[in-house]
Amino acid sequence: MILNNTVTEFILVGLTQDVAKEKIVFVVFLFLYLATLLANLLIMLTIRYSRMLGSPMYFFLFYLSFTDACLSTTITPRLFIDSLSKKKVISFKECMTQVFSAHFFGCLGIFVLVIMSFDRYVAICKPLRYTTIMSEQVCGTLLYVAWAGSCIHSLVQVFFVLKLPFCGPNVIDHYFCDIQPLLKLACKDVYIINLLIVFNSGAICMMSFIVLLISYIFILYSLSNKSAAGRKKALSTCTSHIIVVILFFVPCIFTYTRPPLTFPLDKTVAVFYTIGTPLLNPLIYTLRNTDIKKAIKKLWCNQQ
């Protein structure tokens, strides 16, 4: 049930209200957005058309790149377009759409990272059964479950916001619509709803992070039985995954596992996981993955 009867639009404060700085914001974030799209598109096309990258790990990496591109598209264009606007207005429906989309693709990215860690665990700890366990049917099922779980999570988030009455201030001290800034504008006590949001978003972030840490502990422990060459290759792959996990989960846990309080670092932290991480992910996987680098050179450089 929608309780909002007064507020039909919100005003986003953005990253800065300084006119000169807003021009810098436009240039910088336009460049970051285009770089994010190009980098993730390069990985997606390389995995799609390269015969060298047919393993389940690259199947999931394809969808991680897709998720990163969509998450960035959900948030970044409005940020740099609004930086040129005097009044950064977003309608209530657009705001709810952004909340749903941001949480959907963010949650999907989390689930894909968890699946990728499971894939690495099976590949390193149970190599003889890898092709049986990570069959095409299993990979497809895991991905469908991730999509369904992300959709349920996002619908619950939007449901929580729709139950909030907005009857007064409509200025969101942020550069996009998110749960925590919206809670501050509600005309009622949000203690219970915040607990539910922490249970929904915070628990997903924290539990997934713990599962990832445990899986990589098992992986690192099992490497003691591998040859030097095997350890080097496994460590190279796992290091990339661990860097991506830390860069994404630490800011998410900071944002979604706390009371609805405002900190000076909030916007900076949000920029890191909504804009920075989608750009860094393809760079990390490309620079630290020999197979992807070889596939890119073979597929694209030879065609030129």
MOPE-V116500 format. One record per residue. N is the residue number from 1. PHI is phi in whole degrees, -180 to 180 (none if undefined). NEAR is the number of other C-alpha atoms within 10 Angstrom. Layout:
BEGIN
N,PHI,NEAR
N,PHI,NEAR
END
This chain:
BEGIN
1,none,8
2,-88,11
3,-94,12
4,-69,17
5,-123,9
6,-112,11
7,-82,14
8,-110,13
9,-154,15
10,-122,19
11,-115,19
12,-87,20
13,-72,18
14,85,20
15,-77,20
16,-154,13
17,-112,11
18,-81,9
19,-61,13
20,-65,9
21,-68,12
22,-66,21
23,-66,13
24,-67,13
25,-58,21
26,-60,18
27,-65,12
28,-65,12
29,-79,18
30,-65,17
31,-63,12
32,-63,18
33,-66,22
34,-64,16
35,-65,15
36,-63,26
37,-62,20
38,-65,15
39,-66,20
40,-71,27
41,-65,17
42,-61,17
43,-66,24
44,-62,20
45,-68,14
46,-63,23
47,-66,22
48,-66,14
49,-108,12
50,-93,15
51,-79,11
52,-78,15
53,-116,16
54,-103,12
55,-79,15
56,-56,21
57,-57,18
58,-79,19
59,-61,19
60,-76,20
61,-64,21
62,-56,20
63,-76,18
64,-67,26
65,-66,24
66,-61,19
67,-64,22
68,-61,27
69,-64,23
70,-71,19
71,-62,24
72,-64,25
73,-67,19
74,-65,21
75,-116,21
76,-66,21
77,-56,16
78,-65,15
79,-63,22
80,-78,24
81,-72,15
82,-65,22
83,-65,27
84,-99,14
85,-98,11
86,-73,9
87,-124,11
88,-90,18
89,-97,18
90,-134,19
91,-69,13
92,-61,16
93,-66,11
94,-63,14
95,-63,19
96,-65,20
97,-64,16
98,-68,20
99,-60,22
100,-62,24
101,-65,21
102,-62,23
103,-74,24
104,-65,25
105,-74,24
106,-65,22
107,-67,23
108,-62,26
109,-61,24
110,-61,23
111,-65,23
112,-65,21
113,-63,24
114,-64,19
115,-64,19
116,-64,22
117,-68,24
118,-65,19
119,-60,21
120,-67,22
121,-61,21
122,-66,19
123,-64,20
124,-92,20
125,-90,19
126,-134,13
127,-63,13
128,-70,11
129,-106,11
130,-59,17
131,-66,14
132,-76,10
133,-69,16
134,-96,19
135,-73,13
136,-61,13
137,-67,10
138,-64,13
139,-60,17
140,-63,15
141,-64,12
142,-60,16
143,-69,19
144,-62,12
145,-63,13
146,-63,20
147,-63,19
148,-65,13
149,-62,15
150,-66,23
151,-65,19
152,-62,12
153,-57,21
154,-68,23
155,-63,15
156,-64,17
157,-61,22
158,-65,19
159,-59,15
160,-61,18
161,-69,22
162,-66,16
163,-83,14
164,-87,21
165,-86,18
166,-112,22
167,-130,16
168,-140,11
169,-58,13
170,-130,19
171,-95,17
172,-94,21
173,-80,19
174,-163,20
175,-104,23
176,-154,25
177,-77,24
178,-141,20
179,-62,21
180,-59,19
181,-63,17
182,-70,20
183,-60,23
184,-68,20
185,-94,19
186,-70,19
187,-92,14
188,-161,12
189,-70,11
190,-109,16
191,-60,12
192,-67,9
193,-63,15
194,-64,20
195,-62,15
196,-66,16
197,-68,23
198,-62,20
199,-65,15
200,-78,17
201,-78,22
202,-62,20
203,-66,16
204,-62,20
205,-63,25
206,-67,18
207,-65,11
208,-64,18
209,-63,21
210,-64,12
211,-60,14
212,-64,20
213,-61,17
214,-63,13
215,-64,19
216,-75,20
217,-63,12
218,-62,13
219,-64,22
220,-64,17
221,-65,11
222,-71,15
223,-69,17
224,-64,11
225,-93,10
226,-93,13
227,-72,9
228,-60,11
229,-66,9
230,-65,14
231,-64,16
232,-63,13
233,-67,13
234,-66,18
235,-65,16
236,-62,15
237,-68,15
238,-67,20
239,-61,16
240,-60,18
241,-62,21
242,-64,17
243,-61,14
244,-62,19
245,-61,21
246,-65,13
247,-62,16
248,-90,24
249,-80,17
250,-60,15
251,-63,19
252,-65,22
253,-64,18
254,-61,14
255,-82,24
256,-109,22
257,-121,20
258,-147,14
259,-64,14
260,-73,19
261,-110,11
262,-109,13
263,-121,8
264,-60,7
265,-85,9
266,-55,16
267,-68,17
268,-63,11
269,-63,17
270,-64,18
271,-59,17
272,-65,18
273,-91,21
274,-95,22
275,-123,22
276,-69,19
277,-62,20
278,-59,30
279,-84,25
280,-72,21
281,-54,24
282,-64,25
283,-66,17
284,-64,16
285,-68,22
286,-76,19
287,-71,11
288,-105,17
289,-116,15
290,-64,14
291,-62,13
292,-67,20
293,-62,16
294,-65,12
295,-65,19
296,-64,19
297,-63,13
298,-70,14
299,-79,18
300,-102,13
301,-70,9
302,-68,8
303,-74,7
304,-84,5
END
